[in-house]
Amino acid sequence: KLMHITEEQKVRIGSYLRALSDDNLTMVAMREFFEENAVYRALNGMNFSSKYKFSSVQFEDGTYVFGAPDILLRACGRDYSDLVNNYANRGYRVLLFARYGAGSTPVPADGRLIQEVIPEFFVLLQNPVRENAKRTFSYFKKQGVTIKVISGDNPRTVSEVSKQANIDGAEKYVDASTLKTKNDILNAVREYTVFGRVTPEQKRMIVKALKFDGHTVAMTGDGVNDILAMKDADCSIAMASGSDA
């Protein structure tokens, strides 16, 4: 679902996507929609980072970024929080495509956005809840299993999708970027069910905090960013395509 996008912008993001090697489901869906429009030549690109929550591509005539609006818009100077939250509260994943600076300067390798971010358009995506999800979580509940949902996405979006899956406590969510210490994590796992904007290291810290509280922890994941947490869990289940790691 697109908001206010021109034909030139379609060509730009198609070229952007072609320049990256990311193969996660989000990028696959984006390429199916946009990649046929690719014509611009990229100089270099930085794949999506779960640490920084965005990717970037440098073209001859400018540099562009694509990722989490709340992260990218910190360098924007304009407030789009009401718009983003409106869609996140309805279960949409909201991504921002934006220009980085006025020239063709690459984003620093450390992910610092030291130049202005100029929004181009938002993209809305929706992850459908699997048909058997409600039945699965109902079974866990009967077995005395507590569910924690940890994700790199906007916590509002994750909370709404969790509600659709009938997960107990789905309305209790927290932005993990506000959790700075081990004690913050420990207190959060006791209070919240849904964790958004989680980094790979925080996933590991959440598992450790749950084990510290005496829980036996099972961790599911489908990517390399889950490996740290899966390594420390009592039981780990690789989902979907899994990861070579």
C-alpha positions as YAML, in Angstrom:
chain: A
units: angstrom
residues:
- id: 1
  name: LYS
  ca: [0.00, 0.00, 0.00]
- id: 2
  name: LEU
  ca: [1.52, 3.31, -1.09]
- id: 3
  name: MET
  ca: [1.04, 6.90, -0.05]
- id: 4
  name: HIS
  ca: [1.61, 9.78, -2.48]
- id: 5
  name: ILE
  ca: [4.20, 8.21, -4.77]
- id: 6
  name: THR
  ca: [5.19, 9.44, -8.24]
- id: 7
  name: GLU
  ca: [6.44, 7.42, -11.21]
- id: 8
  name: GLU
  ca: [9.94, 8.82, -10.72]
- id: 9
  name: GLN
  ca: [9.89, 7.69, -7.11]
- id: 10
  name: LYS
  ca: [8.86, 4.19, -8.19]
- id: 11
  name: VAL
  ca: [11.88, 4.10, -10.49]
- id: 12
  name: ARG
  ca: [14.12, 5.34, -7.70]
- id: 13
  name: ILE
  ca: [13.07, 2.75, -5.14]
- id: 14
  name: GLY
  ca: [13.17, 0.00, -7.77]
- id: 15
  name: SER
  ca: [16.79, 0.91, -8.44]
- id: 16
  name: TYR
  ca: [17.42, 1.09, -4.71]
- id: 17
  name: LEU
  ca: [16.12, -2.42, -4.10]
- id: 18
  name: ARG
  ca: [18.14, -3.88, -6.96]
- id: 19
  name: ALA
  ca: [21.33, -2.47, -5.42]
- id: 20
  name: LEU
  ca: [20.91, -4.48, -2.19]
- id: 21
  name: SER
  ca: [21.34, -8.19, -1.50]
- id: 22
  name: ASP
  ca: [18.88, -8.45, 1.41]
- id: 23
  name: ASP
  ca: [16.61, -11.48, 0.98]
- id: 24
  name: ASN
  ca: [14.23, -11.14, 3.95]
- id: 25
  name: LEU
  ca: [10.48, -11.34, 3.33]
- id: 26
  name: THR
  ca: [10.04, -7.58, 3.41]
- id: 27
  name: MET
  ca: [12.60, -7.04, 0.67]
- id: 28
  name: VAL
  ca: [11.20, -9.92, -1.40]
- id: 29
  name: ALA
  ca: [7.74, -8.33, -1.28]
- id: 30
  name: MET
  ca: [9.15, -4.90, -2.13]
- id: 31
  name: ARG
  ca: [11.11, -6.22, -5.11]
- id: 32
  name: GLU
  ca: [8.04, -7.98, -6.50]
- id: 33
  name: PHE
  ca: [6.28, -4.63, -6.50]
- id: 34
  name: PHE
  ca: [9.04, -2.25, -7.56]
- id: 35
  name: GLU
  ca: [12.14, -3.84, -9.09]
- id: 36
  name: GLU
  ca: [10.96, -3.81, -12.71]
- id: 37
  name: ASN
  ca: [11.32, -0.03, -12.55]
- id: 38
  name: ALA
  ca: [15.07, -0.14, -11.79]
- id: 39
  name: VAL
  ca: [17.13, 2.12, -14.08]
- id: 40
  name: TYR
  ca: [19.44, 4.20, -11.85]
- id: 41
  name: ARG
  ca: [23.00, 2.98, -11.30]
- id: 42
  name: ALA
  ca: [24.06, 2.58, -7.68]
- id: 43
  name: LEU
  ca: [27.59, 3.38, -6.49]
- id: 44
  name: ASN
  ca: [27.29, 1.36, -3.27]
- id: 45
  name: GLY
  ca: [24.74, 0.20, -0.73]
- id: 46
  name: MET
  ca: [24.39, -0.84, 2.91]
- id: 47
  name: ASN
  ca: [21.99, -3.72, 3.55]
- id: 48
  name: PHE
  ca: [19.36, -3.44, 6.24]
- id: 49
  name: SER
  ca: [20.83, -3.55, 9.74]
- id: 50
  name: SER
  ca: [18.76, -4.76, 12.67]
- id: 51
  name: LYS
  ca: [20.97, -2.54, 14.82]
- id: 52
  name: TYR
  ca: [20.31, 0.68, 12.89]
- id: 53
  name: LYS
  ca: [16.83, -0.30, 11.52]
- id: 54
  name: PHE
  ca: [17.44, 0.98, 7.99]
- id: 55
  name: SER
  ca: [19.39, 0.39, 4.77]
- id: 56
  name: SER
  ca: [20.98, 2.90, 2.39]
- id: 57
  name: VAL
  ca: [22.08, 3.23, -1.23]
- id: 58
  name: GLN
  ca: [24.32, 5.87, -2.81]
- id: 59
  name: PHE
  ca: [23.56, 6.89, -6.40]
- id: 60
  name: GLU
  ca: [25.48, 9.32, -8.58]
- id: 61
  name: ASP
  ca: [22.88, 12.02, -7.96]
- id: 62
  name: GLY
  ca: [21.99, 11.34, -4.33]
- id: 63
  name: THR
  ca: [21.86, 8.95, -1.38]
- id: 64
  name: TYR
  ca: [18.66, 7.34, -0.10]
- id: 65
  name: VAL
  ca: [17.63, 5.47, 3.05]
- id: 66
  name: PHE
  ca: [14.78, 3.05, 3.72]
- id: 67
  name: GLY
  ca: [13.59, 1.74, 7.07]
- id: 68
  name: ALA
  ca: [11.95, 2.55, 10.39]
- id: 69
  name: PRO
  ca: [10.33, 6.02, 10.35]
- id: 70
  name: ASP
  ca: [10.88, 6.68, 14.05]
- id: 71
  name: ILE
  ca: [14.62, 6.11, 13.55]
- id: 72
  name: LEU
  ca: [15.05, 7.99, 10.27]
- id: 73
  name: LEU
  ca: [12.87, 10.96, 11.18]
- id: 74
  name: ARG
  ca: [15.04, 11.87, 14.15]
- id: 75
  name: ALA
  ca: [17.31, 13.51, 11.58]
- id: 76
  name: CYS
  ca: [14.41, 15.11, 9.75]
- id: 77
  name: GLY
  ca: [13.22, 17.92, 11.95]
- id: 78
  name: ARG
  ca: [9.56, 17.24, 11.08]
- id: 79
  name: ASP
  ca: [7.00, 15.33, 13.13]
- id: 80
  name: TYR
  ca: [5.11, 12.50, 11.42]
- id: 81
  name: SER
  ca: [4.43, 10.53, 14.60]
- id: 82
  name: ASP
  ca: [0.64, 10.92, 14.46]
- id: 83
  name: LEU
  ca: [0.52, 9.61, 10.90]
- id: 84
  name: VAL
  ca: [2.86, 6.69, 11.60]
- id: 85
  name: ASN
  ca: [1.08, 5.74, 14.84]
- id: 86
  name: ASN
  ca: [-2.31, 5.89, 13.13]
- id: 87
  name: TYR
  ca: [-1.31, 3.10, 10.75]
- id: 88
  name: ALA
  ca: [0.77, 1.18, 13.31]
- id: 89
  name: ASN
  ca: [-2.24, 1.06, 15.63]
- id: 90
  name: ARG
  ca: [-4.14, -0.66, 12.80]
- id: 91
  name: GLY
  ca: [-1.48, -3.37, 12.46]
- id: 92
  name: TYR
  ca: [0.42, -1.94, 9.48]
- id: 93
  name: ARG
  ca: [4.19, -1.99, 9.29]
- id: 94
  name: VAL
  ca: [5.17, 1.53, 8.24]
- id: 95
  name: LEU
  ca: [8.45, 2.07, 6.39]
- id: 96
  name: LEU
  ca: [9.93, 5.34, 5.17]
- id: 97
  name: PHE
  ca: [11.84, 5.95, 1.93]
- id: 98
  name: ALA
  ca: [13.83, 9.16, 2.16]
- id: 99
  name: ARG
  ca: [16.70, 11.14, 0.68]
- id: 100
  name: TYR
  ca: [19.82, 11.54, 2.79]
- id: 101
  name: GLY
  ca: [21.35, 15.01, 2.57]
- id: 102
  name: ALA
  ca: [21.49, 17.28, -0.44]
- id: 103
  name: GLY
  ca: [24.36, 15.62, -2.32]
- id: 104
  name: SER
  ca: [25.60, 12.10, -2.92]
- id: 105
  name: THR
  ca: [27.30, 11.47, 0.40]
- id: 106
  name: PRO
  ca: [27.16, 7.87, 1.69]
- id: 107
  name: VAL
  ca: [25.75, 7.09, 5.12]
- id: 108
  name: PRO
  ca: [28.64, 6.50, 7.56]
- id: 109
  name: ALA
  ca: [29.44, 2.84, 8.26]
- id: 110
  name: ASP
  ca: [28.48, 3.32, 11.92]
- id: 111
  name: GLY
  ca: [24.91, 4.21, 10.91]
- id: 112
  name: ARG
  ca: [25.01, 7.80, 12.20]
- id: 113
  name: LEU
  ca: [22.66, 10.06, 10.25]
- id: 114
  name: ILE
  ca: [24.65, 13.28, 10.40]
- id: 115
  name: GLN
  ca: [22.86, 14.94, 7.46]
- id: 116
  name: GLU
  ca: [19.20, 15.84, 7.10]
- id: 117
  name: VAL
  ca: [16.77, 13.08, 6.14]
- id: 118
  name: ILE
  ca: [14.20, 14.32, 3.60]
- id: 119
  name: PRO
  ca: [11.05, 12.10, 3.47]
- id: 120
  name: GLU
  ca: [9.92, 10.92, 0.03]
- id: 121
  name: PHE
  ca: [7.04, 8.55, 0.87]
- id: 122
  name: PHE
  ca: [5.80, 5.90, 3.28]
- id: 123
  name: VAL
  ca: [5.14, 2.26, 2.43]
- id: 124
  name: LEU
  ca: [2.57, 0.24, 4.38]
- id: 125
  name: LEU
  ca: [2.92, -3.53, 4.71]
- id: 126
  name: GLN
  ca: [0.73, -6.05, 6.48]
- id: 127
  name: ASN
  ca: [1.74, -9.45, 7.83]
- id: 128
  name: PRO
  ca: [-1.30, -11.75, 7.87]
- id: 129
  name: VAL
  ca: [-1.73, -13.88, 10.98]
- id: 130
  name: ARG
  ca: [-1.46, -17.58, 10.12]
- id: 131
  name: GLU
  ca: [-4.72, -19.52, 10.21]
- id: 132
  name: ASN
  ca: [-3.57, -21.84, 13.00]
- id: 133
  name: ALA
  ca: [-2.03, -19.09, 15.18]
- id: 134
  name: LYS
  ca: [-4.99, -18.61, 17.52]
- id: 135
  name: ARG
  ca: [-5.29, -22.38, 18.06]
- id: 136
  name: THR
  ca: [-1.56, -22.67, 18.75]
- id: 137
  name: PHE
  ca: [-1.53, -19.88, 21.33]
- id: 138
  name: SER
  ca: [-4.68, -21.26, 22.95]
- id: 139
  name: TYR
  ca: [-2.86, -24.60, 23.35]
- id: 140
  name: PHE
  ca: [0.16, -22.87, 24.92]
- id: 141
  name: LYS
  ca: [-2.12, -21.05, 27.37]
- id: 142
  name: LYS
  ca: [-3.73, -24.31, 28.48]
- id: 143
  name: GLN
  ca: [-0.25, -25.77, 29.03]
- id: 144
  name: GLY
  ca: [0.78, -22.84, 31.24]
- id: 145
  name: VAL
  ca: [3.19, -21.38, 28.68]
- id: 146
  name: THR
  ca: [3.61, -17.59, 28.72]
- id: 147
  name: ILE
  ca: [4.17, -15.91, 25.35]
- id: 148
  name: LYS
  ca: [6.55, -12.99, 24.83]
- id: 149
  name: VAL
  ca: [6.67, -11.36, 21.38]
- id: 150
  name: ILE
  ca: [10.00, -9.73, 20.51]
- id: 151
  name: SER
  ca: [10.43, -7.89, 17.22]
- id: 152
  name: GLY
  ca: [12.44, -5.21, 15.49]
- id: 153
  name: ASP
  ca: [9.22, -3.56, 14.27]
- id: 154
  name: ASN
  ca: [7.22, -0.68, 15.75]
- id: 155
  name: PRO
  ca: [5.82, -1.90, 19.11]
- id: 156
  name: ARG
  ca: [2.37, -0.54, 18.25]
- id: 157
  name: THR
  ca: [2.27, -2.64, 15.09]
- id: 158
  name: VAL
  ca: [3.51, -5.75, 16.89]
- id: 159
  name: SER
  ca: [0.95, -5.24, 19.65]
- id: 160
  name: GLU
  ca: [-1.94, -5.02, 17.19]
- id: 161
  name: VAL
  ca: [-0.87, -8.13, 15.28]
- id: 162
  name: SER
  ca: [-0.45, -9.96, 18.60]
- id: 163
  name: LYS
  ca: [-4.01, -9.00, 19.53]
- id: 164
  name: GLN
  ca: [-5.22, -10.48, 16.23]
- id: 165
  name: ALA
  ca: [-3.49, -13.72, 17.22]
- id: 166
  name: ASN
  ca: [-5.27, -13.69, 20.62]
- id: 167
  name: ILE
  ca: [-2.04, -13.51, 22.64]
- id: 168
  name: ASP
  ca: [-2.75, -12.71, 26.29]
- id: 169
  name: GLY
  ca: [-1.40, -9.31, 27.35]
- id: 170
  name: ALA
  ca: [-0.83, -8.13, 23.77]
- id: 171
  name: GLU
  ca: [-1.88, -4.64, 24.79]
- id: 172
  name: LYS
  ca: [1.15, -4.43, 27.11]
- id: 173
  name: TYR
  ca: [3.96, -3.26, 24.83]
- id: 174
  name: VAL
  ca: [7.24, -1.41, 25.16]
- id: 175
  name: ASP
  ca: [9.73, 0.24, 22.82]
- id: 176
  name: ALA
  ca: [12.97, -1.63, 23.57]
- id: 177
  name: SER
  ca: [15.05, 1.35, 22.47]
- id: 178
  name: THR
  ca: [14.04, 2.90, 25.82]
- id: 179
  name: LEU
  ca: [15.51, -0.05, 27.76]
- id: 180
  name: LYS
  ca: [19.11, 0.91, 28.48]
- id: 181
  name: THR
  ca: [20.26, -1.43, 31.27]
- id: 182
  name: LYS
  ca: [19.99, -5.06, 32.36]
- id: 183
  name: ASN
  ca: [17.64, -3.97, 35.13]
- id: 184
  name: ASP
  ca: [15.44, -2.21, 32.56]
- id: 185
  name: ILE
  ca: [15.21, -5.50, 30.64]
- id: 186
  name: LEU
  ca: [14.53, -7.52, 33.79]
- id: 187
  name: ASN
  ca: [11.72, -5.20, 34.89]
- id: 188
  name: ALA
  ca: [10.28, -5.12, 31.36]
- id: 189
  name: VAL
  ca: [10.01, -8.91, 30.99]
- id: 190
  name: ARG
  ca: [8.01, -8.96, 34.23]
- id: 191
  name: GLU
  ca: [5.63, -6.24, 33.02]
- id: 192
  name: TYR
  ca: [5.30, -6.43, 29.22]
- id: 193
  name: THR
  ca: [4.27, -9.05, 26.68]
- id: 194
  name: VAL
  ca: [5.23, -7.29, 23.43]
- id: 195
  name: PHE
  ca: [8.69, -5.83, 22.74]
- id: 196
  name: GLY
  ca: [9.29, -3.68, 19.65]
- id: 197
  name: ARG
  ca: [12.45, -2.13, 18.17]
- id: 198
  name: VAL
  ca: [14.50, -4.93, 19.75]
- id: 199
  name: THR
  ca: [18.16, -5.35, 18.79]
- id: 200
  name: PRO
  ca: [19.83, -8.79, 18.48]
- id: 201
  name: GLU
  ca: [21.72, -8.25, 21.74]
- id: 202
  name: GLN
  ca: [18.51, -7.27, 23.52]
- id: 203
  name: LYS
  ca: [16.85, -10.49, 22.35]
- id: 204
  name: ARG
  ca: [19.63, -12.34, 24.14]
- id: 205
  name: MET
  ca: [19.22, -10.17, 27.25]
- id: 206
  name: ILE
  ca: [15.46, -10.88, 27.30]
- id: 207
  name: VAL
  ca: [16.11, -14.63, 27.23]
- id: 208
  name: LYS
  ca: [18.66, -14.30, 30.04]
- id: 209
  name: ALA
  ca: [16.27, -12.17, 32.11]
- id: 210
  name: LEU
  ca: [13.50, -14.76, 31.78]
- id: 211
  name: LYS
  ca: [15.89, -17.54, 32.80]
- id: 212
  name: PHE
  ca: [17.08, -15.42, 35.74]
- id: 213
  name: ASP
  ca: [13.45, -15.31, 36.91]
- id: 214
  name: GLY
  ca: [13.35, -19.10, 36.87]
- id: 215
  name: HIS
  ca: [11.58, -19.69, 33.56]
- id: 216
  name: THR
  ca: [12.39, -22.43, 31.08]
- id: 217
  name: VAL
  ca: [12.67, -20.52, 27.82]
- id: 218
  name: ALA
  ca: [11.94, -21.64, 24.27]
- id: 219
  name: MET
  ca: [12.99, -19.25, 21.50]
- id: 220
  name: THR
  ca: [11.84, -19.31, 17.89]
- id: 221
  name: GLY
  ca: [13.52, -17.39, 15.09]
- id: 222
  name: ASP
  ca: [14.21, -17.41, 11.38]
- id: 223
  name: GLY
  ca: [17.31, -15.28, 10.90]
- id: 224
  name: VAL
  ca: [20.90, -14.71, 11.89]
- id: 225
  name: ASN
  ca: [19.80, -11.88, 14.20]
- id: 226
  name: ASP
  ca: [18.05, -14.44, 16.42]
- id: 227
  name: ILE
  ca: [21.09, -16.70, 16.87]
- id: 228
  name: LEU
  ca: [22.47, -15.04, 20.01]
- id: 229
  name: ALA
  ca: [19.15, -15.46, 21.82]
- id: 230
  name: MET
  ca: [18.55, -18.98, 20.47]
- id: 231
  name: LYS
  ca: [21.99, -20.04, 21.69]
- id: 232
  name: ASP
  ca: [21.13, -19.05, 25.27]
- id: 233
  name: ALA
  ca: [17.57, -20.40, 25.33]
- id: 234
  name: ASP
  ca: [16.76, -23.80, 26.86]
- id: 235
  name: CYS
  ca: [15.03, -24.84, 23.63]
- id: 236
  name: SER
  ca: [15.53, -23.24, 20.22]
- id: 237
  name: ILE
  ca: [13.41, -23.74, 17.13]
- id: 238
  name: ALA
  ca: [14.56, -22.51, 13.72]
- id: 239
  name: MET
  ca: [11.52, -21.39, 11.71]
- id: 240
  name: ALA
  ca: [10.80, -20.86, 8.01]
- id: 241
  name: SER
  ca: [14.03, -20.83, 5.98]
- id: 242
  name: GLY
  ca: [16.14, -20.73, 9.13]
- id: 243
  name: SER
  ca: [19.69, -19.43, 9.00]
- id: 244
  name: ASP
  ca: [23.01, -20.95, 7.99]
- id: 245
  name: ALA
  ca: [24.36, -19.87, 11.38]
...
